[in-house]
Amino acid sequence: MNRLAISERLRKLLAPATRVAVLTGAGVSAESGVPTFRGTNGLWSKFRPEELANFDAFMANPRLVLEWYNYRRELMSTVRPNPGHETLARWEGYFEEFALITQNVDGLHRCAGSTKVYELHGNIQKNKCAKCHRPVEWPHKFDPENLPACECGGLLRPDVVWFGELLPERVLEEAWAKAETCELFFSLGTSAVVQPAASLPLVAKRAGAYIVEVNPEETPLSSTCNEVFRGLTGEILPRITEYFLHE
């Protein structure tokens, strides 16, 4: 395979002291075969995602919503990190300041070994109390016939951001700060339309960062980027790594 052609400017930025921020979207997870948000057959094909992934639906019929999340978690258990996830985990150990911001809830970045992860939309494998919002450890599978509850009496729910809910304030603030202070910002596998995440590369651009997009298709961000690579992150990122990481 021929070496990936990258600009001289990007080569110089890929230095050990570079402050790097990365935003990943659904495209990165899709390369691992992460199922789509909606079930494609059986009971779940009768529902739109927004009919189940919202607080009102949960309070009205918690058993139904928890059964759906049991189904989704079971599907998630069959997927593994891809070379894109694995490459980003290696980058964390190379760059002096590295931030991995993700819109994905599957937890695959952590499975790949990344530790500096800002999960904007939460993590489908984690739980919290619907009443006091405290994180609560619980077995992988919910028992819809014996609804799990927090010590405060509130029902447990997946620790993800549902339709109509705000993103976790602290996580968003920290992600924003990383975008404002980075020298190099990568937008990977994201449609660049879902707010507020879609604004992060623009924040970085205004602060003087060099913006790189990796995506098979053009996005609303493409024309703003300093450099664009058309392809899959699992193929492009390892080839970018050849320029600065030798083990």
N, C-alpha and C positions, 0 to 999 in steps of 0.2 A: 504494500500500500504506500502510495506517495505521501510524503510529509504534507500536512495541512499548511496552506499558505496563510500566514497572518501578517499583519502590518508591522513595520518596525516600531511604531509607537506602542503597540500592544506588547511586543517582545520586551521593550524597556520597562514597561509597567509590571511585568511578571517577575518582580524582584522580591527577595525575601522580606523586605521591610514594607512592602505594599499593603495598604489597607484595602481589603477586598470584602465586598458584600454581594450576596447571591440571592436572587428571588426565584423560587421554583413553583411551577404550576402543574396542572393535571397532566400535561404532556409527558412529564418526567415519570409520573406514576404509570401512565398508560404503557410505557415501554416495558414495565414489569408485568403487564397484563392485569393491572388492577381493574376490577369490574366497574362498569358505569354506575352512576348514582342510583339509577332505577333498576329494579329487577326486570328481567326480560321475559319471565314466564310465571305461571302459577298466580298465587294471590297477589304478589307485589306488582304485577303488570297492570293491575286495576287502579293503582294509585299513582298520582303525580308526586314527585319528591316533596314539593312544598306542602302537600297535604299531610305528610307524616313528620317532616323535619321542622316542626314548629312547636312552641310551648303550649299553645292552646290545644293542639291535637294531642299532645302528651297528657295534659291534665284531663281532657275529655275521655281519652281511651289509652291509658298508659300501657296496658297489656299489648295492644296492637302495635304501638310504637316500639316497645321493647322487643317484641317478636321480630320486627323488621330489622332492628339493630343486631339481634342475634344472627339473623340471616346474613347481614352484611359483614359482621365480624367473622363468620365462618368462611365466607368467600375470601376475605382479606388474609386469613390464615394460610391460604394456599399460594400466596405470592411472595417473592423474595426481591431484595434490592438488585438493581441492574448496574451495569458498569458506570452509568451516570452518577448514581448514588454513591458507589464505591469510590469514584474519583473525587467527589466532593469531600468525602471523609478523609482522603489523603491530603487534600488542599488544606484542611483545617490544621493539620500538623506541620504544614510548610509555611503558610503566611503568618506573620507576626500578629496581625489583627484580622480575624476572619469571622464573618457573620453569615449564617445560613438561614434565610427567611423563607418560609414555605406556606403556601395556601393549602397544601395537602393534609389530610387528616389520617393517613394510613400508617404513619410512624416508620416508614421505610428508611428515612434518613438516619434515624437513631439505630435501626437494625443494622445499617451499613457501618456504624461506628462513629457517626457525627455526634458531637455533644453540645456544640454551640448552635442550637436550633431554636428559632423563634417560630412557633406554630401559631400562625395568625387565626386559623379556624379551629384550633383545638386538635385533639387526638382521639380517634374513635375507639382506641383500646383503653382509654382512661374514663373514669367516672367522677361525678360530683353530685352534691345534694342540690335538688331543684329549689330548695327553700333557703338554705344558708350559704350555698355555693361552695362549701368546703370540699376539697378533693377527698375522695373516699376510695380505699382499696376494695376491690370486689372481684370474685372469680370471673373468668372470661365470659361466661354465659349467664344471662339473667333468667330467672324462673318467673315467667309471667303469672303463674298461679300463686306465687308467694312473693309479692312485690317487695324488692329490697328497699330498706329505709335507713336514713341517717339517724344518728343519736338524737338529733333535734326533732325527729318525726317526719322530716321531709322525704319524699321519694328520691331514689337515686336515678340519675339519667346519664347518658353518655356526655363526656366533657368535650362537646363540639359546639360550634356556633350555628344555631338554627336560623331559619329565615325570620327576619324581623328583629334579630338580636344584634347588639353591638359587639365588635371584636374586643377581646380582652385588652383593657386600657394599658396595662403595664407592658404587655408584649408589643402592642402597636407603638407605644412611645419609644421603646428600645429599638425597634426595627427602624423607626423614623430617624432616630439619632445615628444609627449605623449608616443609613443612606446619606445623611447630611455630612458625614465625616470620611466616607470612603474615597479612595482614589480611583478604584476600578469597580464597576457594578455589572454583574451578569444577570440578564433576564433569560430564564431557561424554561422552555416548554409551557409558557403561560400565554393566554390569549390577550393579555394586557387590556382587558375591558372591565374586570371586576374590581370595584373600588372597596376600600381605599388602597388595596395592594397595587393597583395599576398606577398609582401616583408615585410610588417609591422610586422607580428609575428616573422619573422627571425631577424629583427632589434631589437625587444624586447628580443629575445633569446640571441643574441650576447651581449646585455647590461646586461645580468644576470637575466632576468625576467623568471618566471615560466609560461609555456605555456599550456593552456587548450583548447582542441577542443571539440565542441559539434556538431555532424553531424551524420545523419543516415548512411552515407557511408564513406569509406576510401577516403582520399584526399592525394595529394602530400605532404601536411604538416603533416599528421598523424604521420609519423615515427620520426619527429623532436620534437613532443610535449612531455611534461612531463606527461601529463595525458589526456586520451581520453574517452569521453562518447558517446556511440552510441545511438542516439535517437533524438527526436525532441526538439528544444529549449524550446517550450512551456510546455514540460513535465519535462525536466531535470533541467532547471534553478530554478523553484520553489522548487525543492527538494534540490538543493544546498543551496538555501536560508535558508532552515530549520536549517542549522548549525550555522547561525550567526545572523539572523534577526527575532526578536520576537516582535510582536506588539499586 
